[in-house]
Each structure stands twice: as structure tokens, then as C-alpha cells.
Amino acid sequence: MASQSFVSPATESSPFVHVDERALILCDGRSTVLFEQARRRWAAETLRVLLDEGRATRTQGDRTFGGFTDDDGVTLYAFAGSSLGVALRLPTGAAQSLRDALEA
């Protein structure tokens, strides 16, 4: 019978944004917010508004997603509940690529 326990050394993650067919994940290196597959379209719409209008904030259930643009790029923020949140800066081109990936 295989062991049910596992222990391994690990290091802290660097900040990242990940999207695939299952989820959008935003990590600032300390905290992570996940938007599951059912919220992909909602996240894509929020990002489209943000890129078109320069700012957006939308809430769905206990999740909030939004951000703003400036000359240096895009700031994204995401919250899960009232105590877990992340904020990340992306170049504008990367934010546009993220929107495209969410809409695919």
C-alpha cells in the first residue's frame, strides 16, 4: 500500500498569472486568488472593460476582480472574500494577451 503522506522542501513562489481551460490564477508571491472555469467569461469581460476604459471593478459572489491602466502598464487586483487579495502589475501587452487567453 502506498504511503499517504508526503514531505518535501519548498521555496516561495515568485508572482505569476496563469490561465488555462480550468482557471485563472493570480499570485503575488505570498497570496493566490483563483477564479474557476465558470468565472472565466466574467473575468474576460472585466479585463476587456479595464483595457477599453482604463479601469474596472466587478464583483461576483465573494470574488472581486479589477484594475486600472496608466502609461506604464496595467495594475490588476483580485479578492476572494474579505481578507485575501492580490495586486499585480503587467505590461499592457501582457494584459491584452491575458484577455485573449481568457476569451479563447
Gaussian input, Z-matrix of N, CA and C with variables (Angstrom, degrees):
# hf/3-21g

backbone

0 1
 N
 C     1     B1
 C     2     B2     1     A1
 N     3     B3     2     A2     1     D1
 C     4     B4     3     A3     2     D2
 C     5     B5     4     A4     3     D3
 N     6     B6     5     A5     4     D4
 C     7     B7     6     A6     5     D5
 C     8     B8     7     A7     6     D6
 N     9     B9     8     A8     7     D7
 C    10    B10     9     A9     8     D8
 C    11    B11    10    A10     9     D9
 N    12    B12    11    A11    10    D10
 C    13    B13    12    A12    11    D11
 C    14    B14    13    A13    12    D12
 N    15    B15    14    A14    13    D13
 C    16    B16    15    A15    14    D14
 C    17    B17    16    A16    15    D15
 N    18    B18    17    A17    16    D16
 C    19    B19    18    A18    17    D17
 C    20    B20    19    A19    18    D18
 N    21    B21    20    A20    19    D19
 C    22    B22    21    A21    20    D20
 C    23    B23    22    A22    21    D21
 N    24    B24    23    A23    22    D22
 C    25    B25    24    A24    23    D23
 C    26    B26    25    A25    24    D24
 N    27    B27    26    A26    25    D25
 C    28    B28    27    A27    26    D26
 C    29    B29    28    A28    27    D27
 N    30    B30    29    A29    28    D28
 C    31    B31    30    A30    29    D29
 C    32    B32    31    A31    30    D30
 N    33    B33    32    A32    31    D31
 C    34    B34    33    A33    32    D32
 C    35    B35    34    A34    33    D33
 N    36    B36    35    A35    34    D34
 C    37    B37    36    A36    35    D35
 C    38    B38    37    A37    36    D36
 N    39    B39    38    A38    37    D37
 C    40    B40    39    A39    38    D38
 C    41    B41    40    A40    39    D39
 N    42    B42    41    A41    40    D40
 C    43    B43    42    A42    41    D41
 C    44    B44    43    A43    42    D42
 N    45    B45    44    A44    43    D43
 C    46    B46    45    A45    44    D44
 C    47    B47    46    A46    45    D45
 N    48    B48    47    A47    46    D46
 C    49    B49    48    A48    47    D47
 C    50    B50    49    A49    48    D48
 N    51    B51    50    A50    49    D49
 C    52    B52    51    A51    50    D50
 C    53    B53    52    A52    51    D51
 N    54    B54    53    A53    52    D52
 C    55    B55    54    A54    53    D53
 C    56    B56    55    A55    54    D54
 N    57    B57    56    A56    55    D55
 C    58    B58    57    A57    56    D56
 C    59    B59    58    A58    57    D57
 N    60    B60    59    A59    58    D58
 C    61    B61    60    A60    59    D59
 C    62    B62    61    A61    60    D60
 N    63    B63    62    A62    61    D61
 C    64    B64    63    A63    62    D62
 C    65    B65    64    A64    63    D63
 N    66    B66    65    A65    64    D64
 C    67    B67    66    A66    65    D65
 C    68    B68    67    A67    66    D66
 N    69    B69    68    A68    67    D67
 C    70    B70    69    A69    68    D68
 C    71    B71    70    A70    69    D69
 N    72    B72    71    A71    70    D70
 C    73    B73    72    A72    71    D71
 C    74    B74    73    A73    72    D72
 N    75    B75    74    A74    73    D73
 C    76    B76    75    A75    74    D74
 C    77    B77    76    A76    75    D75
 N    78    B78    77    A77    76    D76
 C    79    B79    78    A78    77    D77
 C    80    B80    79    A79    78    D78
 N    81    B81    80    A80    79    D79
 C    82    B82    81    A81    80    D80
 C    83    B83    82    A82    81    D81
 N    84    B84    83    A83    82    D82
 C    85    B85    84    A84    83    D83
 C    86    B86    85    A85    84    D84
 N    87    B87    86    A86    85    D85
 C    88    B88    87    A87    86    D86
 C    89    B89    88    A88    87    D87
 N    90    B90    89    A89    88    D88
 C    91    B91    90    A90    89    D89
 C    92    B92    91    A91    90    D90
 N    93    B93    92    A92    91    D91
 C    94    B94    93    A93    92    D92
 C    95    B95    94    A94    93    D93
 N    96    B96    95    A95    94    D94
 C    97    B97    96    A96    95    D95
 C    98    B98    97    A97    96    D96
 N    99    B99    98    A98    97    D97
 C   100   B100    99    A99    98    D98
 C   101   B101   100   A100    99    D99
 N   102   B102   101   A101   100   D100
 C   103   B103   102   A102   101   D101
 C   104   B104   103   A103   102   D102
 N   105   B105   104   A104   103   D103
 C   106   B106   105   A105   104   D104
 C   107   B107   106   A106   105   D105
 N   108   B108   107   A107   106   D106
 C   109   B109   108   A108   107   D107
 C   110   B110   109   A109   108   D108
 N   111   B111   110   A110   109   D109
 C   112   B112   111   A111   110   D110
 C   113   B113   112   A112   111   D111
 N   114   B114   113   A113   112   D112
 C   115   B115   114   A114   113   D113
 C   116   B116   115   A115   114   D114
 N   117   B117   116   A116   115   D115
 C   118   B118   117   A117   116   D116
 C   119   B119   118   A118   117   D117
 N   120   B120   119   A119   118   D118
 C   121   B121   120   A120   119   D119
 C   122   B122   121   A121   120   D120
 N   123   B123   122   A122   121   D121
 C   124   B124   123   A123   122   D122
 C   125   B125   124   A124   123   D123
 N   126   B126   125   A125   124   D124
 C   127   B127   126   A126   125   D125
 C   128   B128   127   A127   126   D126
 N   129   B129   128   A128   127   D127
 C   130   B130   129   A129   128   D128
 C   131   B131   130   A130   129   D129
 N   132   B132   131   A131   130   D130
 C   133   B133   132   A132   131   D131
 C   134   B134   133   A133   132   D132
 N   135   B135   134   A134   133   D133
 C   136   B136   135   A135   134   D134
 C   137   B137   136   A136   135   D135
 N   138   B138   137   A137   136   D136
 C   139   B139   138   A138   137   D137
 C   140   B140   139   A139   138   D138
 N   141   B141   140   A140   139   D139
 C   142   B142   141   A141   140   D140
 C   143   B143   142   A142   141   D141
 N   144   B144   143   A143   142   D142
 C   145   B145   144   A144   143   D143
 C   146   B146   145   A145   144   D144
 N   147   B147   146   A146   145   D145
 C   148   B148   147   A147   146   D146
 C   149   B149   148   A148   147   D147
 N   150   B150   149   A149   148   D148
 C   151   B151   150   A150   149   D149
 C   152   B152   151   A151   150   D150
 N   153   B153   152   A152   151   D151
 C   154   B154   153   A153   152   D152
 C   155   B155   154   A154   153   D153
 N   156   B156   155   A155   154   D154
 C   157   B157   156   A156   155   D155
 C   158   B158   157   A157   156   D156
 N   159   B159   158   A158   157   D157
 C   160   B160   159   A159   158   D158
 C   161   B161   160   A160   159   D159
 N   162   B162   161   A161   160   D160
 C   163   B163   162   A162   161   D161
 C   164   B164   163   A163   162   D162
 N   165   B165   164   A164   163   D163
 C   166   B166   165   A165   164   D164
 C   167   B167   166   A166   165   D165
 N   168   B168   167   A167   166   D166
 C   169   B169   168   A168   167   D167
 C   170   B170   169   A169   168   D168
 N   171   B171   170   A170   169   D169
 C   172   B172   171   A171   170   D170
 C   173   B173   172   A172   171   D171
 N   174   B174   173   A173   172   D172
 C   175   B175   174   A174   173   D173
 C   176   B176   175   A175   174   D174
 N   177   B177   176   A176   175   D175
 C   178   B178   177   A177   176   D176
 C   179   B179   178   A178   177   D177
 N   180   B180   179   A179   178   D178
 C   181   B181   180   A180   179   D179
 C   182   B182   181   A181   180   D180
 N   183   B183   182   A182   181   D181
 C   184   B184   183   A183   182   D182
 C   185   B185   184   A184   183   D183
 N   186   B186   185   A185   184   D184
 C   187   B187   186   A186   185   D185
 C   188   B188   187   A187   186   D186
 N   189   B189   188   A188   187   D187
 C   190   B190   189   A189   188   D188
 C   191   B191   190   A190   189   D189
 N   192   B192   191   A191   190   D190
 C   193   B193   192   A192   191   D191
 C   194   B194   193   A193   192   D192
 N   195   B195   194   A194   193   D193
 C   196   B196   195   A195   194   D194
 C   197   B197   196   A196   195   D195
 N   198   B198   197   A197   196   D196
 C   199   B199   198   A198   197   D197
 C   200   B200   199   A199   198   D198
 N   201   B201   200   A200   199   D199
 C   202   B202   201   A201   200   D200
 C   203   B203   202   A202   201   D201
 N   204   B204   203   A203   202   D202
 C   205   B205   204   A204   203   D203
 C   206   B206   205   A205   204   D204
 N   207   B207   206   A206   205   D205
 C   208   B208   207   A207   206   D206
 C   209   B209   208   A208   207   D207
 N   210   B210   209   A209   208   D208
 C   211   B211   210   A210   209   D209
 C   212   B212   211   A211   210   D210
 N   213   B213   212   A212   211   D211
 C   214   B214   213   A213   212   D212
 C   215   B215   214   A214   213   D213
 N   216   B216   215   A215   214   D214
 C   217   B217   216   A216   215   D215
 C   218   B218   217   A217   216   D216
 N   219   B219   218   A218   217   D217
 C   220   B220   219   A219   218   D218
 C   221   B221   220   A220   219   D219
 N   222   B222   221   A221   220   D220
 C   223   B223   222   A222   221   D221
 C   224   B224   223   A223   222   D222
 N   225   B225   224   A224   223   D223
 C   226   B226   225   A225   224   D224
 C   227   B227   226   A226   225   D225
 N   228   B228   227   A227   226   D226
 C   229   B229   228   A228   227   D227
 C   230   B230   229   A229   228   D228
 N   231   B231   230   A230   229   D229
 C   232   B232   231   A231   230   D230
 C   233   B233   232   A232   231   D231
 N   234   B234   233   A233   232   D232
 C   235   B235   234   A234   233   D233
 C   236   B236   235   A235   234   D234
 N   237   B237   236   A236   235   D235
 C   238   B238   237   A237   236   D236
 C   239   B239   238   A238   237   D237
 N   240   B240   239   A239   238   D238
 C   241   B241   240   A240   239   D239
 C   242   B242   241   A241   240   D240
 N   243   B243   242   A242   241   D241
 C   244   B244   243   A243   242   D242
 C   245   B245   244   A244   243   D243
 N   246   B246   245   A245   244   D244
 C   247   B247   246   A246   245   D245
 C   248   B248   247   A247   246   D246
 N   249   B249   248   A248   247   D247
 C   250   B250   249   A249   248   D248
 C   251   B251   250   A250   249   D249
 N   252   B252   251   A251   250   D250
 C   253   B253   252   A252   251   D251
 C   254   B254   253   A253   252   D252
 N   255   B255   254   A254   253   D253
 C   256   B256   255   A255   254   D254
 C   257   B257   256   A256   255   D255
 N   258   B258   257   A257   256   D256
 C   259   B259   258   A258   257   D257
 C   260   B260   259   A259   258   D258
 N   261   B261   260   A260   259   D259
 C   262   B262   261   A261   260   D260
 C   263   B263   262   A262   261   D261
 N   264   B264   263   A263   262   D262
 C   265   B265   264   A264   263   D263
 C   266   B266   265   A265   264   D264
 N   267   B267   266   A266   265   D265
 C   268   B268   267   A267   266   D266
 C   269   B269   268   A268   267   D267
 N   270   B270   269   A269   268   D268
 C   271   B271   270   A270   269   D269
 C   272   B272   271   A271   270   D270
 N   273   B273   272   A272   271   D271
 C   274   B274   273   A273   272   D272
 C   275   B275   274   A274   273   D273
 N   276   B276   275   A275   274   D274
 C   277   B277   276   A276   275   D275
 C   278   B278   277   A277   276   D276
 N   279   B279   278   A278   277   D277
 C   280   B280   279   A279   278   D278
 C   281   B281   280   A280   279   D279
 N   282   B282   281   A281   280   D280
 C   283   B283   282   A282   281   D281
 C   284   B284   283   A283   282   D282
 N   285   B285   284   A284   283   D283
 C   286   B286   285   A285   284   D284
 C   287   B287   286   A286   285   D285
 N   288   B288   287   A287   286   D286
 C   289   B289   288   A288   287   D287
 C   290   B290   289   A289   288   D288
 N   291   B291   290   A290   289   D289
 C   292   B292   291   A291   290   D290
 C   293   B293   292   A292   291   D291
 N   294   B294   293   A293   292   D292
 C   295   B295   294   A294   293   D293
 C   296   B296   295   A295   294   D294
 N   297   B297   296   A296   295   D295
 C   298   B298   297   A297   296   D296
 C   299   B299   298   A298   297   D297
 N   300   B300   299   A299   298   D298
 C   301   B301   300   A300   299   D299
 C   302   B302   301   A301   300   D300
 N   303   B303   302   A302   301   D301
 C   304   B304   303   A303   302   D302
 C   305   B305   304   A304   303   D303
 N   306   B306   305   A305   304   D304
 C   307   B307   306   A306   305   D305
 C   308   B308   307   A307   306   D306
 N   309   B309   308   A308   307   D307
 C   310   B310   309   A309   308   D308
 C   311   B311   310   A310   309   D309

   B1=1.4517
   B2=1.5315
   B3=1.3213
   B4=1.4667
   B5=1.5284
   B6=1.3131
   B7=1.4628
   B8=1.5245
   B9=1.3177
   B10=1.4577
   B11=1.5147
   B12=1.3148
   B13=1.4632
   B14=1.5294
   B15=1.3232
   B16=1.4581
   B17=1.5155
   B18=1.3216
   B19=1.4623
   B20=1.5214
   B21=1.3522
   B22=1.4607
   B23=1.5168
   B24=1.3200
   B25=1.4626
   B26=1.5313
   B27=1.3165
   B28=1.4650
   B29=1.5233
   B30=1.2976
   B31=1.4560
   B32=1.5214
   B33=1.3217
   B34=1.4611
   B35=1.5181
   B36=1.3152
   B37=1.4555
   B38=1.5253
   B39=1.2996
   B40=1.4616
   B41=1.5271
   B42=1.3272
   B43=1.4632
   B44=1.5305
   B45=1.3325
   B46=1.4517
   B47=1.5172
   B48=1.3261
   B49=1.4609
   B50=1.5132
   B51=1.3222
   B52=1.4637
   B53=1.5223
   B54=1.3221
   B55=1.4591
   B56=1.5197
   B57=1.3195
   B58=1.4569
   B59=1.5175
   B60=1.3418
   B61=1.4624
   B62=1.5224
   B63=1.3293
   B64=1.4581
   B65=1.5134
   B66=1.3431
   B67=1.4629
   B68=1.5261
   B69=1.3249
   B70=1.4623
   B71=1.5158
   B72=1.3241
   B73=1.4621
   B74=1.5152
   B75=1.3282
   B76=1.4619
   B77=1.5262
   B78=1.3165
   B79=1.4662
   B80=1.5174
   B81=1.3153
   B82=1.4608
   B83=1.5329
   B84=1.3192
   B85=1.4568
   B86=1.5156
   B87=1.3198
   B88=1.4722
   B89=1.5138
   B90=1.3153
   B91=1.4644
   B92=1.5206
   B93=1.3173
   B94=1.4622
   B95=1.5219
   B96=1.3365
   B97=1.4604
   B98=1.5182
   B99=1.3282
   B100=1.4576
   B101=1.5207
   B102=1.3273
   B103=1.4600
   B104=1.5234
   B105=1.3167
   B106=1.4585
   B107=1.5229
   B108=1.3183
   B109=1.4615
   B110=1.5320
   B111=1.3091
   B112=1.4642
   B113=1.5241
   B114=1.3265
   B115=1.4706
   B116=1.5295
   B117=1.3273
   B118=1.4772
   B119=1.5206
   B120=1.3228
   B121=1.4709
   B122=1.5277
   B123=1.3200
   B124=1.4638
   B125=1.5294
   B126=1.3339
   B127=1.4661
   B128=1.5273
   B129=1.3333
   B130=1.4675
   B131=1.5220
   B132=1.3365
   B133=1.4673
   B134=1.5232
   B135=1.3188
   B136=1.4654
   B137=1.5229
   B138=1.3125
   B139=1.4612
   B140=1.5309
   B141=1.3265
   B142=1.4711
   B143=1.5283
   B144=1.3320
   B145=1.4665
   B146=1.5236
   B147=1.3191
   B148=1.4656
   B149=1.5287
   B150=1.3259
   B151=1.4669
   B152=1.5259
   B153=1.3367
   B154=1.4695
   B155=1.5258
   B156=1.3343
   B157=1.4676
   B158=1.5204
   B159=1.3294
   B160=1.4555
   B161=1.5166
   B162=1.3246
   B163=1.4664
   B164=1.5223
   B165=1.3192
   B166=1.4581
   B167=1.5158
   B168=1.3045
   B169=1.4567
   B170=1.5165
   B171=1.3263
   B172=1.4595
   B173=1.5145
   B174=1.3201
   B175=1.4633
   B176=1.5153
   B177=1.3153
   B178=1.4579
   B179=1.5233
   B180=1.3146
   B181=1.4623
   B182=1.5117
   B183=1.3313
   B184=1.4707
   B185=1.5267
   B186=1.3377
   B187=1.4657
   B188=1.5255
   B189=1.3250
   B190=1.4607
   B191=1.5128
   B192=1.3319
   B193=1.4580
   B194=1.5129
   B195=1.3225
   B196=1.4500
   B197=1.5047
   B198=1.3307
   B199=1.4394
   B200=1.5067
   B201=1.3352
   B202=1.4541
   B203=1.5194
   B204=1.3229
   B205=1.4602
   B206=1.5201
   B207=1.3140
   B208=1.4544
   B209=1.5221
   B210=1.2966
   B211=1.4648
   B212=1.5239
   B213=1.3422
   B214=1.4593
   B215=1.5192
   B216=1.3388
   B217=1.4601
   B218=1.5098
   B219=1.3224
   B220=1.4609
   B221=1.5205
   B222=1.3156
   B223=1.4513
   B224=1.5171
   B225=1.3266
   B226=1.4568
   B227=1.5116
   B228=1.3221
   B229=1.4585
   B230=1.5089
   B231=1.3270
   B232=1.4555
   B233=1.5191
   B234=1.3241
   B235=1.4575
   B236=1.5190
   B237=1.3123
   B238=1.4646
   B239=1.5208
   B240=1.3109
   B241=1.4549
   B242=1.5107
   B243=1.3083
   B244=1.4629
   B245=1.5222
   B246=1.3389
   B247=1.4596
   B248=1.5232
   B249=1.3223
   B250=1.4512
   B251=1.5155
   B252=1.3305
   B253=1.4503
   B254=1.5144
   B255=1.3353
   B256=1.4615
   B257=1.5246
   B258=1.3172
   B259=1.4625
   B260=1.5255
   B261=1.3333
   B262=1.4596
   B263=1.5167
   B264=1.3410
   B265=1.4701
   B266=1.5202
   B267=1.3293
   B268=1.4647
   B269=1.5192
   B270=1.3205
   B271=1.4574
   B272=1.5285
   B273=1.3174
   B274=1.4626
   B275=1.5214
   B276=1.3288
   B277=1.4598
   B278=1.5226
   B279=1.3292
   B280=1.4665
   B281=1.5271
   B282=1.3270
   B283=1.4692
   B284=1.5306
   B285=1.3245
   B286=1.4700
   B287=1.5261
   B288=1.3182
   B289=1.4679
   B290=1.5227
   B291=1.3319
   B292=1.4583
   B293=1.5249
   B294=1.3266
   B295=1.4700
   B296=1.5329
   B297=1.3223
   B298=1.4599
   B299=1.5260
   B300=1.3325
   B301=1.4594
   B302=1.5254
   B303=1.3305
   B304=1.4613
   B305=1.5231
   B306=1.3160
   B307=1.4589
   B308=1.5269
   B309=1.3355
   B310=1.4779
   B311=1.5293
   A1=108.70
   A2=117.10
   A3=122.47
   A4=110.45
   A5=114.61
   A6=120.62
   A7=110.34
   A8=116.80
   A9=121.60
   A10=112.56
   A11=117.18
   A12=118.91
   A13=109.37
   A14=114.48
   A15=121.32
   A16=107.41
   A17=116.56
   A18=122.48
   A19=107.07
   A20=115.69
   A21=120.13
   A22=108.91
   A23=117.53
   A24=118.73
   A25=109.01
   A26=116.35
   A27=121.33
   A28=109.10
   A29=115.54
   A30=121.40
   A31=109.31
   A32=116.40
   A33=120.61
   A34=109.92
   A35=115.25
   A36=121.37
   A37=110.10
   A38=115.80
   A39=121.04
   A40=107.29
   A41=118.56
   A42=120.00
   A43=111.57
   A44=116.66
   A45=120.81
   A46=111.06
   A47=114.58
   A48=123.67
   A49=105.81
   A50=116.52
   A51=121.13
   A52=108.47
   A53=116.47
   A54=120.83
   A55=108.16
   A56=115.81
   A57=122.31
   A58=107.08
   A59=116.75
   A60=118.94
   A61=113.21
   A62=117.79
   A63=120.82
   A64=114.89
   A65=117.95
   A66=118.04
   A67=112.13
   A68=114.53
   A69=124.39
   A70=105.74
   A71=116.79
   A72=121.74
   A73=108.28
   A74=116.06
   A75=122.95
   A76=107.77
   A77=116.39
   A78=121.50
   A79=109.41
   A80=117.25
   A81=120.78
   A82=112.13
   A83=116.77
   A84=121.22
   A85=112.68
   A86=116.88
   A87=121.22
   A88=111.61
   A89=116.60
   A90=122.23
   A91=109.45
   A92=114.98
   A93=121.14
   A94=109.28
   A95=115.53
   A96=121.60
   A97=107.45
   A98=115.66
   A99=122.57
   A100=109.55
   A101=115.42
   A102=121.86
   A103=106.24
   A104=116.93
   A105=121.35
   A106=111.41
   A107=115.60
   A108=123.33
   A109=112.54
   A110=117.78
   A111=120.98
   A112=112.69
   A113=118.63
   A114=121.79
   A115=113.30
   A116=117.72
   A117=120.44
   A118=112.28
   A119=117.67
   A120=120.49
   A121=110.12
   A122=116.59
   A123=121.71
   A124=110.34
   A125=117.10
   A126=120.74
   A127=110.64
   A128=117.64
   A129=121.52
   A130=110.61
   A131=117.26
   A132=120.68
   A133=111.09
   A134=116.67
   A135=120.72
   A136=110.26
   A137=117.00
   A138=121.11
   A139=111.11
   A140=117.30
   A141=120.29
   A142=110.06
   A143=117.61
   A144=121.01
   A145=110.20
   A146=116.51
   A147=121.41
   A148=110.65
   A149=117.33
   A150=120.62
   A151=111.89
   A152=117.71
   A153=121.11
   A154=112.64
   A155=116.70
   A156=121.17
   A157=114.22
   A158=116.97
   A159=120.08
   A160=115.14
   A161=116.81
   A162=119.89
   A163=109.16
   A164=115.80
   A165=121.40
   A166=108.84
   A167=116.05
   A168=123.09
   A169=106.83
   A170=115.69
   A171=120.28
   A172=109.06
   A173=114.63
   A174=121.45
   A175=109.03
   A176=115.30
   A177=122.62
   A178=107.02
   A179=116.14
   A180=119.72
   A181=110.01
   A182=116.78
   A183=120.73
   A184=112.47
   A185=117.85
   A186=121.58
   A187=110.67
   A188=115.58
   A189=122.60
   A190=107.72
   A191=115.80
   A192=121.46
   A193=107.68
   A194=116.97
   A195=119.53
   A196=110.97
   A197=113.64
   A198=119.36
   A199=111.39
   A200=115.12
   A201=121.68
   A202=108.63
   A203=115.12
   A204=121.07
   A205=109.89
   A206=115.83
   A207=122.50
   A208=107.35
   A209=117.48
   A210=120.65
   A211=113.42
   A212=116.88
   A213=120.95
   A214=114.49
   A215=118.31
   A216=119.45
   A217=112.15
   A218=114.34
   A219=122.08
   A220=109.15
   A221=116.65
   A222=121.94
   A223=107.57
   A224=116.53
   A225=122.33
   A226=108.89
   A227=116.55
   A228=120.20
   A229=108.83
   A230=114.70
   A231=121.71
   A232=108.40
   A233=114.66
   A234=120.79
   A235=109.61
   A236=115.54
   A237=122.88
   A238=105.81
   A239=116.73
   A240=119.70
   A241=110.25
   A242=116.35
   A243=119.83
   A244=113.70
   A245=117.94
   A246=117.84
   A247=115.24
   A248=119.58
   A249=120.76
   A250=109.55
   A251=116.25
   A252=119.77
   A253=111.77
   A254=114.91
   A255=121.54
   A256=108.48
   A257=116.23
   A258=122.94
   A259=107.20
   A260=115.33
   A261=121.75
   A262=110.22
   A263=116.95
   A264=122.91
   A265=108.19
   A266=115.54
   A267=121.69
   A268=109.49
   A269=117.98
   A270=119.04
   A271=108.18
   A272=116.81
   A273=120.85
   A274=111.21
   A275=118.07
   A276=121.05
   A277=112.60
   A278=117.17
   A279=120.83
   A280=110.30
   A281=117.96
   A282=121.34
   A283=110.28
   A284=117.19
   A285=120.43
   A286=110.78
   A287=117.06
   A288=120.75
   A289=111.21
   A290=117.16
   A291=121.43
   A292=109.85
   A293=117.08
   A294=120.76
   A295=109.99
   A296=117.15
   A297=121.18
   A298=111.93
   A299=116.58
   A300=120.97
   A301=110.88
   A302=117.16
   A303=120.50
   A304=111.77
   A305=117.00
   A306=120.86
   A307=112.87
   A308=117.45
   A309=120.83
   A310=111.44
   D1=135.37
   D2=-178.37
   D3=-72.88
   D4=148.03
   D5=177.55
   D6=-67.11
   D7=142.05
   D8=179.03
   D9=-97.37
   D10=6.33
   D11=178.52
   D12=-117.17
   D13=155.70
   D14=-179.77
   D15=-150.72
   D16=132.60
   D17=176.66
   D18=-136.42
   D19=134.43
   D20=178.64
   D21=-151.57
   D22=144.03
   D23=172.31
   D24=-63.41
   D25=151.26
   D26=179.51
   D27=-148.11
   D28=162.92
   D29=175.42
   D30=-121.43
   D31=163.34
   D32=177.48
   D33=-67.77
   D34=149.88
   D35=178.63
   D36=-83.08
   D37=149.39
   D38=167.42
   D39=-79.17
   D40=159.43
   D41=176.05
   D42=-58.83
   D43=144.69
   D44=177.77
   D45=-157.47
   D46=160.96
   D47=170.20
   D48=-124.41
   D49=130.07
   D50=179.74
   D51=-131.44
   D52=136.24
   D53=173.32
   D54=-137.02
   D55=136.55
   D56=170.71
   D57=-146.34
   D58=-168.17
   D59=-175.50
   D60=-69.22
   D61=-9.96
   D62=-177.88
   D63=-101.68
   D64=-27.56
   D65=-172.12
   D66=-170.24
   D67=161.66
   D68=166.18
   D69=-109.09
   D70=126.69
   D71=-178.70
   D72=-123.83
   D73=128.30
   D74=177.24
   D75=-119.26
   D76=123.80
   D77=-179.00
   D78=-129.75
   D79=129.39
   D80=178.06
   D81=-96.31
   D82=9.71
   D83=-178.74
   D84=98.57
   D85=-17.80
   D86=177.74
   D87=-123.72
   D88=-41.18
   D89=-179.13
   D90=-123.94
   D91=155.22
   D92=-178.46
   D93=-134.68
   D94=136.18
   D95=174.04
   D96=-120.15
   D97=131.78
   D98=-178.78
   D99=-113.84
   D100=132.41
   D101=170.95
   D102=-111.13
   D103=111.34
   D104=-175.39
   D105=-68.55
   D106=171.29
   D107=-174.19
   D108=-49.82
   D109=-40.57
   D110=-177.62
   D111=-63.79
   D112=-19.23
   D113=-179.49
   D114=-100.99
   D115=2.74
   D116=-178.55
   D117=-58.51
   D118=-48.01
   D119=-178.78
   D120=-61.91
   D121=-42.35
   D122=178.45
   D123=-61.67
   D124=-43.62
   D125=178.35
   D126=-65.40
   D127=-40.72
   D128=178.35
   D129=-62.17
   D130=-43.72
   D131=178.61
   D132=-63.03
   D133=-41.10
   D134=178.44
   D135=-62.46
   D136=-44.81
   D137=179.92
   D138=-66.52
   D139=-36.45
   D140=177.16
   D141=-62.79
   D142=-46.01
   D143=178.05
   D144=-61.24
   D145=-44.66
   D146=-179.78
   D147=-57.70
   D148=-46.97
   D149=-178.07
   D150=-71.34
   D151=-33.63
   D152=-179.92
   D153=-76.57
   D154=-39.62
   D155=-172.22
   D156=-108.04
   D157=-8.84
   D158=177.77
   D159=91.40
   D160=-8.38
   D161=177.39
   D162=-165.62
   D163=153.95
   D164=177.00
   D165=-167.25
   D166=146.08
   D167=170.83
   D168=-145.44
   D169=124.57
   D170=179.07
   D171=-135.14
   D172=145.16
   D173=179.07
   D174=-123.30
   D175=138.76
   D176=175.42
   D177=-139.62
   D178=111.91
   D179=-175.83
   D180=62.35
   D181=-126.73
   D182=-179.69
   D183=-95.21
   D184=9.83
   D185=-178.99
   D186=-108.94
   D187=139.22
   D188=173.86
   D189=-127.17
   D190=138.53
   D191=179.47
   D192=-140.32
   D193=138.44
   D194=178.58
   D195=-178.74
   D196=-163.37
   D197=179.52
   D198=162.06
   D199=-167.70
   D200=179.62
   D201=-153.98
   D202=159.86
   D203=178.49
   D204=-112.39
   D205=156.25
   D206=169.89
   D207=-149.41
   D208=-173.75
   D209=-176.55
   D210=-62.76
   D211=-22.13
   D212=-176.08
   D213=-95.65
   D214=-5.42
   D215=-179.67
   D216=143.84
   D217=-149.11
   D218=-174.35
   D219=-127.83
   D220=132.19
   D221=170.69
   D222=-101.85
   D223=125.09
   D224=175.75
   D225=-109.15
   D226=143.06
   D227=171.43
   D228=-134.57
   D229=149.69
   D230=-179.43
   D231=-145.06
   D232=140.59
   D233=179.18
   D234=-131.49
   D235=143.35
   D236=173.16
   D237=-123.65
   D238=110.36
   D239=-175.07
   D240=72.35
   D241=-160.02
   D242=-175.86
   D243=-97.70
   D244=-6.19
   D245=-173.57
   D246=-122.36
   D247=-10.02
   D248=-177.20
   D249=-114.75
   D250=120.90
   D251=179.51
   D252=-148.48
   D253=156.60
   D254=176.16
   D255=-136.16
   D256=154.13
   D257=173.58
   D258=-138.42
   D259=134.41
   D260=-177.51
   D261=-137.92
   D262=148.94
   D263=173.59
   D264=-106.10
   D265=134.41
   D266=176.34
   D267=-129.04
   D268=146.96
   D269=168.45
   D270=-61.65
   D271=150.66
   D272=-177.37
   D273=-56.24
   D274=-42.64
   D275=179.18
   D276=-60.24
   D277=-37.69
   D278=178.36
   D279=-68.11
   D280=-38.90
   D281=177.35
   D282=-64.87
   D283=-38.66
   D284=176.76
   D285=-65.67
   D286=-40.17
   D287=176.79
   D288=-64.80
   D289=-38.38
   D290=176.26
   D291=-61.84
   D292=-45.92
   D293=177.80
   D294=-57.93
   D295=-46.52
   D296=179.79
   D297=-60.01
   D298=-41.56
   D299=179.60
   D300=-66.05
   D301=-39.13
   D302=178.22
   D303=-67.19
   D304=-33.37
   D305=-178.41
   D306=-81.63
   D307=-14.43
   D308=-177.79
   D309=-70.20

